[in-house]
Amino acid sequence: EVQLQASGGGLVQAGGSLRLSCAASGFNFDDHAIGWFRQAPGKERVGVACVSSSAGSTYYADSAEGRVTMSSDNAKNSVYLQMNSLKPEDTAVYYCAADPSGDCLRIGGSLIAVMDYWGQGTQVTVSS
């Protein structure tokens, strides 16, 4: 059974930092694309960062690049999202997701949320 467990969310002031973690199990970590996505109230789910196993690359949404860093620890089957200089508009539920294609779908500067497997999400709230 595929499981993706996101954690590390919380309340932070604008300008602050958070590090999200995602523990994955039930699939081969090395041949899946794994990404971080977020969904703000009343808005569609959008990508923040994604590691493509097929391309061997990490992609960032234009809206997040420069402020977030995605990393992984294959030995722990875990990925992380370090977020700095947080803004109130970063407030959302953050999800980690995985896809067996190994690909991250990108359109322009956006990462599209079409992954097969999703975790339960962790709430990030940035106060002004």
All heavy atoms as an XYZ file, in Angstrom:
930
protein
N       0.843     -1.195      0.000
C       0.000      0.000      0.000
C       0.881      1.248      0.000
O       1.778      1.392      0.817
C      -0.905      0.025      1.232
C      -1.803      1.246      1.304
C      -2.564      1.314      2.620
O      -2.312      0.471      3.502
O      -3.401      2.225      2.765
N       0.614      2.138     -0.946
C       1.372      3.385     -1.020
C       0.905      4.326      0.094
O      -0.284      4.547      0.283
C       1.178      4.060     -2.381
C       1.821      5.436     -2.394
C       1.747      3.193     -3.492
N       1.871      4.848      0.816
C       1.565      5.832      1.851
C       2.530      6.999      1.753
O       3.725      6.818      1.516
C       1.650      5.207      3.241
C       0.541      4.205      3.528
C       0.499      3.768      4.979
O       1.483      3.892      5.704
N      -0.640      3.283      5.411
N       1.996      8.182      1.916
C       2.780      9.415      1.925
C       2.306     10.219      3.127
O       1.151     10.611      3.196
C       2.570     10.198      0.631
C       3.073      9.513     -0.636
C       2.289      9.960     -1.849
C       4.558      9.811     -0.827
N       3.196     10.428      4.069
C       2.837     11.075      5.324
C       3.576     12.405      5.431
O       4.769     12.432      5.696
C       3.203     10.174      6.498
C       2.787     10.713      7.844
C       1.303     10.545      8.110
O       0.690      9.595      7.637
N       0.730     11.463      8.861
N       2.844     13.495      5.228
C       3.437     14.828      5.330
C       3.332     15.345      6.749
O       2.345     15.092      7.452
C       2.735     15.785      4.378
N       4.342     16.087      7.163
C       4.344     16.673      8.496
C       5.189     17.934      8.486
O       5.892     18.223      7.516
C       4.886     15.674      9.515
O       6.224     15.321      9.203
N       5.126     18.679      9.582
C       5.971     19.855      9.722
C       5.269     21.176      9.515
O       5.890     22.232      9.659
N       3.999     21.135      9.173
C       3.267     22.382      8.999
C       3.038     23.082     10.327
O       3.315     22.541     11.394
N       2.529     24.295     10.259
C       2.248     25.040     11.470
C       1.982     26.491     11.172
O       1.778     26.882     10.017
N       1.981     27.270     12.226
C       1.748     28.720     12.125
C       3.085     29.441     12.225
O       3.859     29.196     13.157
C       0.813     29.167     13.247
C       0.570     30.670     13.385
C      -0.130     31.203     12.144
C      -0.243     30.950     14.649
N       3.335     30.312     11.281
C       4.595     31.046     11.264
C       4.317     32.474     10.818
O       3.372     32.722     10.051
C       5.615     30.355     10.333
C       5.136     30.345      8.894
C       6.999     30.967     10.457
N       5.122     33.397     11.291
C       4.965     34.788     10.877
C       5.571     35.004      9.495
O       6.490     34.281      9.086
C       5.632     35.714     11.883
C       4.894     35.828     13.208
C       5.481     36.893     14.105
O       6.663     37.208     14.031
N       4.636     37.469     14.961
N       5.073     35.992      8.809
C       5.634     36.347      7.507
C       7.136     36.601      7.637
O       7.585     37.223      8.598
C       4.934     37.575      6.961
N       7.868     36.082      6.677
C       9.318     36.191      6.719
C       9.997     35.012      7.379
O      11.218     34.867      7.297
N       9.209     34.170      8.024
C       9.759     33.020      8.717
C       9.996     31.828      7.799
O       9.811     31.915      6.580
N      10.385     30.729      8.409
C      10.729     29.514      7.661
C      10.033     28.303      8.259
O       9.695     28.279      9.442
C      12.247     29.283      7.694
O      12.945     30.354      7.102
N       9.825     27.316      7.422
C       9.313     26.016      7.844
C       9.980     24.942      7.010
O      10.340     25.187      5.846
C       7.794     25.914      7.649
C       6.864     26.474      8.722
C       5.418     26.330      8.269
C       7.079     25.799     10.053
N      10.105     23.779      7.596
C      10.623     22.615      6.860
C       9.578     21.516      6.940
O       9.281     21.007      8.019
C      11.943     22.140      7.438
C      12.599     21.005      6.647
C      13.912     20.617      7.284
N      14.679     19.672      6.478
C      15.025     18.459      6.886
N      14.663     18.043      8.082
N      15.741     17.672      6.106
N       9.053     21.156      5.805
C       8.082     20.074      5.734
C       8.798     18.768      5.427
O       9.791     18.749      4.712
C       7.045     20.354      4.654
C       6.308     21.692      4.745
C       5.261     21.774      3.631
C       5.678     21.886      6.098
N       8.258     17.696      5.961
C       8.799     16.364      5.708
C       7.714     15.472      5.139
O       6.529     15.652      5.451
C       9.329     15.745      7.008
O      10.348     16.522      7.574
N       8.121     14.516      4.334
C       7.192     13.534      3.787
C       7.855     12.171      3.826
O       8.884     11.965      3.184
C       6.796     13.895      2.365
S       5.743     12.659      1.566
N       7.260     11.269      4.593
C       7.747      9.901      4.660
C       6.938      9.044      3.706
O       5.705      9.032      3.771
C       7.623      9.378      6.088
N       7.620      8.350      2.805
C       6.955      7.555      1.778
C       7.206      6.073      2.004
O       8.262      5.676      2.496
C       7.464      7.960      0.398
N       6.223      5.265      1.654
C       6.382      3.822      1.749
C       5.454      3.153      0.751
O       4.505      3.762      0.246
C       6.071      3.321      3.169
O       4.724      3.610      3.512
N       5.746      1.888      0.438
C       4.867      1.111     -0.428
C       5.176      1.205     -1.906
O       4.440      0.651     -2.729
N       6.251      1.897     -2.269
C       6.630      1.960     -3.676
C       8.136      2.195     -3.763
O       8.787      2.556     -2.794
C       5.862      3.063     -4.408
C       6.114      4.465     -3.897
C       7.065      5.267     -4.495
C       5.394      4.969     -2.823
C       7.297      6.565     -4.041
C       5.612      6.254     -2.355
C       6.572      7.054     -2.967
N       8.655      1.989     -4.971
C      10.075      2.177     -5.199
C      10.373      3.668     -5.293
O      10.008      4.324     -6.262
C      10.494      1.463     -6.487
C      11.991      1.434     -6.660
O      12.702      2.302     -6.148
N      12.488      0.453     -7.388
N      11.032      4.150     -4.270
C      11.291      5.584     -4.152
C      12.112      6.101     -5.332
O      11.951      7.242     -5.751
C      12.041      5.818     -2.847
C      12.020      7.222     -2.355
C      10.884      7.771     -1.789
C      13.160      8.007     -2.429
C      10.872      9.052     -1.313
C      13.159      9.300     -1.957
C      12.015      9.819     -1.394
N      12.983      5.258     -5.884
C      13.937      5.723     -6.888
C      13.341      5.892     -8.277
O      13.939      6.567     -9.115
C      15.118      4.741     -6.976
C      15.928      4.722     -5.692
O      15.916      5.740     -4.976
O      16.563      3.689     -5.411
N      12.184      5.289     -8.565
C      11.665      5.377     -9.928
C      10.320      6.073    -10.010
O       9.582      5.899    -10.973
C      11.601      4.005    -10.596
C      10.664      3.036     -9.888
O       9.871      3.479     -9.030
O      10.717      1.834    -10.197
N      10.010      6.862     -8.973
C       8.790      7.661     -8.984
C       9.141      9.144     -8.962
O      10.150      9.540     -8.385
C       7.926      7.366     -7.760
C       7.122      6.114     -7.862
N       7.692      4.871     -8.035
C       5.778      5.907     -7.827
C       6.737      3.962     -8.090
N       5.565      4.559     -7.968
N       8.311      9.937     -9.585
C       8.377     11.374     -9.372
C       7.726     11.665     -8.023
O       6.705     11.062     -7.681
C       7.638     12.111    -10.470
N       8.309     12.564     -7.271
C       7.746     12.944     -5.971
C       7.722     14.462     -5.903
O       8.721     15.110     -6.224
C       8.568     12.368     -4.807
C       8.582     10.846     -4.884
C       7.984     12.816     -3.469
C       9.392     10.179     -3.808
N       6.595     14.996     -5.488
C       6.472     16.438     -5.479
C       5.720     16.977     -4.281
O       5.082     16.229     -3.539
N       5.836     18.267     -4.114
C       5.091     19.008     -3.107
C       4.091     19.904     -3.826
O       4.438     20.606     -4.778
C       6.020     19.858     -2.251
C       6.816     19.091     -1.247
C       8.110     18.669     -1.366
C       6.367     18.645      0.024
N       8.489     17.981     -0.242
C       7.433     17.958      0.639
C       5.164     18.763      0.731
C       7.343     17.388      1.903
C       5.070     18.204      1.985
C       6.151     17.524      2.565
N       2.871     19.881     -3.338
C       1.797     20.672     -3.914
C       1.075     21.379     -2.781
O       1.194     20.988     -1.618
C       0.821     19.766     -4.685
C       1.489     19.036     -5.821
C       2.233     17.882     -5.592
C       1.378     19.504     -7.121
C       2.862     17.215     -6.633
C       1.999     18.842     -8.163
C       2.742     17.697     -7.917
N       0.327     22.408     -3.115
C      -0.415     23.100     -2.074
C      -1.776     23.529     -2.597
O      -1.970     23.731     -3.807
C       0.366     24.317     -1.571
C       0.501     25.454     -2.576
C       1.391     26.544     -2.004
N       1.459     27.705     -2.884
C       2.283     28.735     -2.691
N       3.109     28.731     -1.657
N       2.263     29.746     -3.526
N      -2.698     23.657     -1.660
C      -4.051     24.081     -2.016
C      -4.544     25.069     -0.970
O      -4.691     24.718      0.207
C      -5.003     22.888     -2.105
C      -6.377     23.253     -2.638
C      -7.170     22.035     -3.070
O      -6.882     20.911     -2.664
N      -8.163     22.244     -3.918
N      -4.751     26.297     -1.427
C      -5.301     27.336     -0.565
C      -6.831     27.261     -0.608
O      -7.402     26.742     -1.570
C      -4.821     28.705     -1.027
N      -7.495     27.765      0.411
C      -8.967     27.712      0.438
C      -9.573     28.346     -0.807
O      -9.220     29.466     -1.188
C      -9.315     28.515      1.690
C      -8.135     28.382      2.577
C      -6.954     28.354      1.641
N     -10.458     27.608     -1.469
C     -11.144     28.128     -2.632
C     -10.330     28.150     -3.903
O     -10.788     28.652     -4.931
N      -9.130     27.581     -3.850
C      -8.270     27.587     -5.027
C      -7.903     26.169     -5.424
O      -8.033     25.234     -4.643
C      -7.011     28.409     -4.767
C      -7.301     29.890     -4.522
C      -6.029     30.697     -4.447
C      -6.321     32.179     -4.297
N      -5.063     32.995     -4.250
N      -7.431     26.019     -6.652
C      -7.035     24.697     -7.113
C      -5.672     24.309     -6.533
O      -4.897     25.151     -6.098
C      -6.979     24.662     -8.640
C      -5.911     25.536     -9.257
C      -5.896     25.443    -10.777
O      -6.810     24.852    -11.365
O      -4.943     25.971    -11.372
N      -5.440     23.014     -6.543
C      -4.166     22.509     -6.064
C      -3.084     22.782     -7.104
O      -3.262     22.511     -8.296
C      -4.284     21.015     -5.794
C      -3.148     20.425     -5.018
C      -3.434     18.986     -4.632
N      -4.596     18.898     -3.741
C      -5.009     17.736     -3.207
N      -4.368     16.609     -3.471
N      -6.065     17.729     -2.416
N      -1.955     23.311     -6.652
C      -0.869     23.654     -7.565
C       0.447     23.104     -7.041
O       0.601     22.837     -5.857
C      -0.771     25.186     -7.758
C      -2.027     25.724     -8.416
C      -0.512     25.893     -6.433
N       1.389     22.943     -7.947
C       2.677     22.407     -7.561
C       3.616     23.452     -7.000
O       3.544     24.627     -7.360
N       4.477     23.011     -6.096
C       5.512     23.871     -5.524
C       6.887     23.405     -6.004
O       7.692     24.191     -6.489
C       5.444     23.847     -3.984
C       6.547     24.723     -3.396
C       4.073     24.288     -3.495
N       7.142     22.111     -5.874
C       8.423     21.542     -6.276
C       8.220     20.074     -6.604
O       7.326     19.432     -6.054
C       9.466     21.702     -5.167
N       9.068     19.561     -7.474
C       8.907     18.171     -7.891
C      10.245     17.606     -8.342
O      10.983     18.268     -9.089
C       7.881     18.087     -9.023
S       7.464     16.418     -9.561
N      10.525     16.394     -7.885
C      11.720     15.687     -8.326
C      11.317     14.646     -9.361
O      10.489     13.769     -9.083
C      12.425     14.989     -7.143
C      13.578     14.134     -7.654
C      12.934     16.003     -6.139
N      11.888     14.731    -10.516
C      11.601     13.774    -11.589
C      12.686     12.714    -11.608
O      13.859     13.010    -11.844
C      11.558     14.495    -12.931
O      11.550     13.565    -13.988
N      12.289     11.468    -11.367
C      13.270     10.379    -11.418
C      13.679     10.091    -12.860
O      14.804      9.679    -13.113
C      12.700      9.124    -10.759
O      11.524      8.712    -11.416
N      12.793     10.328    -13.797
C      13.109     10.042    -15.206
C      14.101     11.047    -15.767
O      14.964     10.693    -16.569
C      11.835     10.031    -16.049
O      11.196     11.290    -15.991
N      13.986     12.294    -15.339
C      14.875     13.344    -15.836
C      16.062     13.574    -14.911
O      17.037     14.208    -15.317
C      14.106     14.652    -16.006
N      15.961     13.083    -13.689
C      17.028     13.340    -12.727
C      17.128     14.797    -12.354
O      18.225     15.302    -12.096
N      15.983     15.483    -12.349
C      15.977     16.916    -12.089
C      14.930     17.283    -11.048
O      13.945     16.569    -10.863
C      15.685     17.689    -13.372
O      16.694     17.478    -14.330
N      15.149     18.419    -10.418
C      14.178     18.999     -9.495
C      13.625     20.264    -10.125
O      14.388     21.103    -10.614
C      14.829     19.328     -8.144
O      15.391     18.138     -7.590
C      13.791     19.890     -7.167
N      12.322     20.379    -10.116
C      11.671     21.529    -10.719
C      10.929     22.318     -9.652
O      10.381     21.750     -8.709
C      10.679     21.074    -11.799
C      11.320     20.248    -12.886
C      11.110     18.862    -12.949
C      12.125     20.828    -13.860
C      11.686     18.103    -13.938
C      12.708     20.068    -14.860
C      12.484     18.698    -14.888
O      13.068     17.936    -15.875
N      10.908     23.621     -9.840
C      10.203     24.503     -8.920
C       9.206     25.349     -9.687
O       9.488     25.809    -10.797
C      11.190     25.412     -8.192
C      12.159     24.674     -7.303
C      13.419     24.310     -7.752
C      11.800     24.327     -6.005
C      14.293     23.615     -6.944
C      12.679     23.640     -5.178
C      13.918     23.286     -5.657
O      14.786     22.594     -4.838
N       8.058     25.567     -9.076
C       7.110     26.500     -9.661
C       7.694     27.904     -9.601
O       8.417     28.239     -8.648
C       5.792     26.446     -8.896
N       7.399     28.701    -10.604
C       7.929     30.070    -10.632
C       7.574     30.834     -9.360
O       8.359     31.641     -8.870
C       7.368     30.819    -11.849
C       8.043     30.384    -13.143
O       9.004     29.590    -13.080
O       7.606     30.835    -14.209
N       6.397     30.558     -8.822
C       5.931     31.295     -7.643
C       6.747     30.982     -6.402
O       6.729     31.733     -5.423
C       4.462     30.963     -7.383
O       4.299     29.570     -7.146
N       7.454     29.871     -6.416
C       8.173     29.435     -5.223
C       9.694     29.470     -5.385
O      10.423     29.472     -4.391
C       7.755     28.022     -4.847
N      10.154     29.510     -6.620
C      11.596     29.396     -6.843
C      12.346     30.524     -6.161
O      11.950     31.682     -6.210
C      11.912     29.384     -8.339
C      13.341     28.979     -8.636
C      13.493     28.393    -10.023
O      12.586     28.593    -10.854
O      14.518     27.738    -10.271
N      13.452     30.137     -5.532
C      14.256     31.102     -4.804
C      13.938     31.137     -3.333
O      14.744     31.616     -2.528
N      12.758     30.633     -2.971
C      12.356     30.643     -1.567
C      12.202     29.238     -0.995
O      12.102     29.077      0.224
C      11.042     31.407     -1.389
C      11.103     32.871     -1.764
C       9.837     33.612     -1.354
N       8.669     33.074     -2.021
C       7.620     32.554     -1.371
N       7.619     32.491     -0.044
N       6.572     32.111     -2.043
N      12.150     28.244     -1.869
C      11.976     26.881     -1.383
C      13.058     25.986     -1.952
O      13.581     26.224     -3.044
C      10.584     26.301     -1.746
C       9.480     27.194     -1.235
C      10.453     26.067     -3.220
N      13.390     24.957     -1.187
C      14.348     23.951     -1.627
C      13.784     22.589     -1.290
O      13.427     22.321     -0.140
C      15.707     24.128     -0.934
O      16.215     25.427     -1.205
C      16.699     23.088     -1.443
N      13.710     21.747     -2.315
C      13.255     20.375     -2.097
C      14.468     19.467     -2.052
O      15.371     19.587     -2.873
C      12.313     19.933     -3.217
C      11.762     18.545     -3.012
S      10.505     18.143     -4.247
C      10.132     16.448     -3.780
N      14.479     18.576     -1.068
C      15.575     17.627     -0.954
C      15.007     16.262     -0.638
O      13.824     16.128     -0.300
C      16.560     18.067      0.130
O      15.906     18.161      1.387
N      15.853     15.253     -0.755
C      15.386     13.903     -0.490
C      16.457     13.108      0.220
O      17.649     13.403      0.113
C      14.974     13.209     -1.786
O      16.062     13.114     -2.665
N      16.013     12.119      0.953
C      16.896     11.166      1.607
C      16.412      9.789      1.193
O      15.462      9.262      1.772
C      16.852     11.354      3.123
C      17.836     10.457      3.857
O      18.245      9.419      3.276
O      18.190     10.777      4.996
N      17.031      9.233      0.161
C      16.561      7.955     -0.379
C      16.674      6.829      0.639
O      15.862      5.900      0.635
C      17.337      7.603     -1.650
C      16.923      8.456     -2.827
O      16.320      9.515     -2.664
N      17.248      8.013     -4.020
N      17.655      6.901      1.513
C      17.824      5.858      2.526
C      16.645      5.837      3.493
O      16.300      4.790      4.039
C      19.126      6.075      3.284
N      16.021      6.997      3.687
C      14.874      7.096      4.592
C      13.557      7.154      3.838
O      12.503      7.313      4.453
C      15.014      8.335      5.478
C      16.184      8.291      6.440
C      16.204      9.523      7.326
C      17.348      9.459      8.323
N      17.391     10.662      9.202
N      13.607      7.062      2.507
C      12.393      7.205      1.699
C      11.614      8.462      2.102
O      10.389      8.427      2.319
C      11.495      5.973      1.828
C      11.920      4.847      0.912
O      13.000      4.882      0.331
N      11.091      3.835      0.809
N      12.333      9.539      2.199
C      11.715     10.787      2.650
C      12.123     11.942      1.756
O      13.224     11.948      1.191
C      12.129     11.095      4.095
O      11.607     10.136      4.989
N      11.223     12.894      1.630
C      11.541     14.144      0.944
C      11.187     15.289      1.871
O      10.368     15.135      2.788
C      10.786     14.291     -0.407
C      11.262     13.262     -1.399
C       9.278     14.224     -0.202
N      11.815     16.434      1.596
C      11.661     17.583      2.472
C      11.425     18.832      1.625
O      11.835     18.901      0.464
C      12.921     17.764      3.327
C      13.322     16.488      4.038
C      14.260     15.631      3.484
C      12.733     16.128      5.247
C      14.612     14.459      4.113
C      13.076     14.946      5.885
C      14.016     14.108      5.307
O      14.347     12.931      5.935
N      10.787     19.790      2.223
C      10.588     21.075      1.560
C      10.952     22.166      2.550
O      10.227     22.386      3.530
C       9.144     21.243      1.087
C       8.888     22.485      0.244
C       9.548     22.333     -1.133
C       7.386     22.736      0.071
N      12.079     22.805      2.308
C      12.506     23.929      3.130
C      11.919     25.197      2.521
O      12.164     25.493      1.355
C      14.032     24.015      3.171
C      14.566     25.215      3.932
C      14.292     25.130      5.422
O      14.439     24.066      6.021
N      13.886     26.240      6.034
N      11.148     25.916      3.312
C      10.498     27.126      2.821
C      10.980     28.314      3.639
O      10.874     28.309      4.878
C       8.979     26.994      2.931
C       8.405     25.808      2.171
S       6.614     25.822      2.111
C       6.213     25.544      3.837
N      11.489     29.316      2.959
C      12.013     30.519      3.603
C      11.247     31.745      3.120
O      10.538     31.693      2.112
C      13.506     30.668      3.287
C      14.320     29.479      3.737
O      14.094     28.919      4.815
N      15.280     29.082      2.916
N      11.416     32.822      3.846
C      10.774     34.096      3.473
C       9.295     33.895      3.176
O       8.784     34.352      2.151
C      11.487     34.704      2.251
O      12.860     34.896      2.518
N       8.627     33.209      4.077
C       7.226     32.867      3.848
C       6.351     34.109      3.820
O       6.592     35.093      4.529
C       6.744     31.892      4.917
C       7.232     30.453      4.715
C       7.100     29.642      5.980
C       6.472     29.797      3.583
N       5.325     34.040      2.978
C       4.381     35.135      2.809
C       2.979     34.658      3.186
O       2.698     33.456      3.100
C       4.384     35.594      1.352
C       5.747     35.961      0.801
C       5.668     36.266     -0.686
C       7.035     36.575     -1.265
N       6.967     36.845     -2.727
N       2.098     35.561      3.563
C       0.719     35.137      3.861
C       0.076     34.364      2.716
O      -0.729     33.452      2.963
C       0.011     36.469      4.118
C       1.080     37.357      4.654
C       2.311     36.971      3.879
N       0.429     34.678      1.476
C      -0.156     33.970      0.338
C       0.372     32.543      0.194
O      -0.093     31.786     -0.653
C       0.069     34.741     -0.967
C       1.493     35.183     -1.214
C       1.740     36.615     -0.778
O       1.295     37.005      0.336
O       2.418     37.346     -1.537
N       1.351     32.170      1.017
C       1.817     30.786      1.050
C       0.922     29.915      1.922
O       1.105     28.695      1.988
C       3.251     30.703      1.565
C       4.253     31.346      0.627
O       4.125     31.153     -0.602
O       5.167     32.042      1.112
N      -0.024     30.525      2.608
C      -0.941     29.774      3.461
C      -1.747     28.787      2.634
O      -2.392     29.162      1.648
C      -1.893     30.734      4.197
O      -1.135     31.541      5.104
C      -2.958     29.970      4.976
N      -1.686     27.519      3.022
C      -2.348     26.460      2.253
C      -2.147     25.134      2.983
O      -1.359     25.040      3.922
C      -1.768     26.368      0.844
N      -2.861     24.124      2.524
C      -2.548     22.760      2.911
C      -1.512     22.251      1.917
O      -1.708     22.356      0.698
C      -3.793     21.859      2.902
C      -3.407     20.421      3.249
C      -4.838     22.385      3.876
N      -0.428     21.726      2.437
C       0.673     21.239      1.603
C       0.623     19.712      1.563
O       0.532     19.049      2.609
C       2.009     21.725      2.145
C       2.270     23.177      1.816
C       1.542     24.189      2.441
C       3.225     23.537      0.871
C       1.761     25.518      2.123
C       3.449     24.868      0.544
C       2.713     25.849      1.175
O       2.925     27.166      0.856
N       0.694     19.185      0.360
C       0.630     17.754      0.139
C       1.910     17.258     -0.518
O       2.486     17.951     -1.361
C      -0.526     17.410     -0.800
C      -1.894     17.816     -0.323
C      -2.411     19.073     -0.611
C      -2.694     16.921      0.387
C      -3.669     19.449     -0.181
C      -3.954     17.284      0.816
C      -4.439     18.546      0.529
O      -5.700     18.904      0.950
N       2.337     16.065     -0.157
C       3.337     15.403     -0.973
C       2.632     14.342     -1.803
O       1.592     13.799     -1.400
C       4.476     14.821     -0.146
S       4.010     13.563      1.041
N       3.163     14.092     -2.964
C       2.530     13.188     -3.910
C       3.599     12.477     -4.726
O       4.727     12.952     -4.846
C       1.585     13.963     -4.824
N       3.211     11.344     -5.279
C       4.151     10.553     -6.067
C       3.474     10.017     -7.314
O       2.240      9.837     -7.347
C       4.699      9.395     -5.240
N       4.261      9.794     -8.341
C       3.716      9.261     -9.592
C       4.676      8.251    -10.202
O       5.877      8.531    -10.332
C       3.446     10.388    -10.586
C       2.567      9.944    -11.713
O       1.330     10.019    -11.574
O       3.110      9.481    -12.736
N       4.161      7.072    -10.597
C       5.024      6.014    -11.134
C       5.607      6.318    -12.507
O       6.520      5.614    -12.956
C       4.099      4.794    -11.189
C       2.724      5.369    -11.261
C       2.770      6.640    -10.470
N       5.111      7.350    -13.180
C       5.683      7.697    -14.483
C       7.102      8.235    -14.341
O       7.889      8.220    -15.282
C       4.813      8.746    -15.179
O       4.941     10.006    -14.528
N       7.405      8.737    -13.128
C       8.716      9.343    -12.927
C       8.808     10.766    -13.422
O       9.851     11.402    -13.308
N       7.702     11.275    -13.964
C       7.718     12.605    -14.573
C       6.942     13.618    -13.734
O       5.944     13.300    -13.094
C       7.081     12.558    -15.964
C       7.852     11.679    -16.930
O       9.094     11.642    -16.816
O       7.210     11.036    -17.778
N       7.414     14.859    -13.794
C       6.699     15.984    -13.216
C       6.091     16.768    -14.372
O       6.832     17.214    -15.255
C       7.643     16.888    -12.428
S       8.551     16.061    -11.106
N       4.778     16.932    -14.366
C       4.131     17.643    -15.467
C       4.261     19.146    -15.258
O       3.794     19.679    -14.256
C       2.654     17.247    -15.559
C       1.857     17.934    -16.670
C       2.453     17.615    -18.031
C       0.396     17.489    -16.623
N       4.874     19.780    -16.237
C       5.087     21.221    -16.169
C       4.455     21.902    -17.374
O       4.570     21.426    -18.496
C       6.580     21.532    -16.141
C       7.319     20.958    -14.942
C       8.802     21.253    -15.035
N       9.405     20.585    -16.181
C      10.434     21.079    -16.861
N      10.953     22.241    -16.525
N      10.964     20.417    -17.864
N       3.804     23.002    -17.116
C       3.257     23.836    -18.182
C       3.694     25.264    -17.890
O       3.263     25.856    -16.900
C       1.727     23.739    -18.280
C       1.305     22.303    -18.598
C       1.219     24.697    -19.353
C      -0.185     22.089    -18.656
N       4.538     25.769    -18.723
C       5.099     27.085    -18.468
C       5.879     27.047    -17.172
O       6.701     26.162    -16.971
N       5.614     27.936    -16.294
C       6.304     27.979    -15.003
C       5.545     27.301    -13.884
O       5.907     27.460    -12.714
N       4.547     26.512    -14.261
C       3.702     25.856    -13.257
C       3.917     24.353    -13.248
O       4.213     23.746    -14.283
C       2.223     26.141    -13.543
O       1.961     27.526    -13.493
N       3.760     23.774    -12.068
C       3.765     22.322    -11.907
C       2.311     21.874    -11.723
O       1.602     22.410    -10.879
C       4.592     21.923    -10.689
C       6.106     22.097    -10.819
C       6.768     22.077     -9.461
C       6.687     21.022    -11.724
N       1.923     20.889    -12.505
C       0.520     20.487    -12.534
C       0.302     19.295    -11.598
O       1.082     18.339    -11.597
C       0.091     20.120    -13.960
C       0.477     21.247    -14.929
C      -1.407     19.850    -14.012
C      -0.095     22.602    -14.579
N      -0.799     19.367    -10.853
C      -1.082     18.357     -9.825
C      -1.806     17.156    -10.425
O      -3.020     16.989    -10.265
C      -1.902     18.989     -8.702
N      -1.045     16.282    -11.122
C      -1.652     15.095    -11.737
C      -0.990     13.818    -11.271
O      -0.928     12.832    -11.982
C      -1.608     15.180    -13.276
C      -2.526     16.242    -13.796
C      -0.183     15.394    -13.749
N      -0.478     13.812    -10.068
C       0.189     12.643     -9.518
C      -0.824     11.557     -9.143
O      -1.976     11.851     -8.824
C       0.991     13.046     -8.277
C       1.834     14.294     -8.436
S       3.193     14.104     -9.606
C       4.510     13.649     -8.469
N      -0.382     10.306     -9.139
C      -1.272      9.187     -8.825
C      -1.519      9.017     -7.332
O      -2.610      8.628     -6.923
C      -0.684      7.889     -9.376
C      -1.081      7.644    -10.821
O      -1.747      8.514    -11.411
O      -0.724      6.581    -11.367
N      -0.508      9.261     -6.528
C      -0.607      8.976     -5.094
C      -0.463     10.269     -4.294
O       0.432     11.062     -4.561
C       0.480      7.984     -4.666
C       0.514      6.718     -5.471
C       1.648      6.356     -6.182
C      -0.589      5.871     -5.521
C       1.699      5.192     -6.931
C      -0.550      4.698     -6.267
C       0.592      4.360     -6.969
O       0.616      3.218     -7.710
N      -1.330     10.407     -3.296
C      -1.347     11.636     -2.495
C      -1.346     11.320     -1.008
O      -1.988     10.367     -0.575
C      -2.595     12.457     -2.835
C      -2.546     13.011     -4.214
C      -2.942     12.400     -5.365
C      -2.024     14.289     -4.601
N      -2.714     13.214     -6.446
C      -2.149     14.381     -6.011
C      -1.467     15.358     -3.906
C      -1.737     15.508     -6.735
C      -1.057     16.477     -4.620
C      -1.194     16.541     -6.018
N      -0.649     12.149     -0.248
C      -0.706     12.068      1.195
C      -1.845     12.907      1.724
O      -2.617     13.514      0.962
N      -1.938     13.001      3.036
C      -3.085     13.645      3.655
C      -2.937     15.150      3.807
O      -3.920     15.824      4.079
C      -3.367     13.027      5.038
C      -2.597     13.636      6.197
C      -1.100     13.378      6.156
O      -0.590     12.658      5.315
N      -0.378     13.989      7.079
N      -1.762     15.685      3.646
C      -1.575     17.125      3.726
C      -1.226     17.620      5.113
O      -1.574     17.010      6.124
N      -0.535     18.748      5.149
C      -0.195     19.409      6.402
C      -0.458     20.910      6.225
O      -0.114     21.492      5.194
C       1.268     19.119      6.808
O       1.537     19.681      8.091
C       2.276     19.659      5.794
N      -1.083     21.510      7.214
C      -1.500     22.906      7.111
C      -0.333     23.847      7.403
O       0.353     23.700      8.422
C      -2.638     23.200      8.092
C      -3.076     24.653      8.139
C      -3.820     25.073      6.882
O      -4.701     24.372      6.398
N      -3.473     26.241      6.340
N      -0.138     24.801      6.519
C       0.829     25.879      6.733
C       0.049     27.184      6.761
O      -0.681     27.493      5.820
C       1.894     25.905      5.622
C       2.762     27.154      5.752
C       2.753     24.651      5.683
N       0.194     27.927      7.838
C      -0.471     29.214      7.964
C       0.584     30.283      8.236
O       1.366     30.159      9.179
C      -1.497     29.198      9.106
O      -2.451     28.156      8.860
C      -2.229     30.529      9.193
N       0.603     31.298      7.388
C       1.560     32.391      7.517
C       0.798     33.643      7.902
O      -0.056     34.110      7.148
C       2.350     32.600      6.219
C       3.419     33.672      6.426
C       2.989     31.296      5.759
N       1.118     34.171      9.052
C       0.426     35.372      9.526
C       1.194     36.625      9.108
O       2.420     36.613      9.000
C       0.280     35.324     11.042
O       1.560     35.325     11.661
N       0.456     37.682      8.885
C       1.085     38.932      8.440
C       1.494     39.798      9.623
O       1.150     39.541     10.764
C       0.117     39.704      7.548
O      -1.089     39.947      8.233
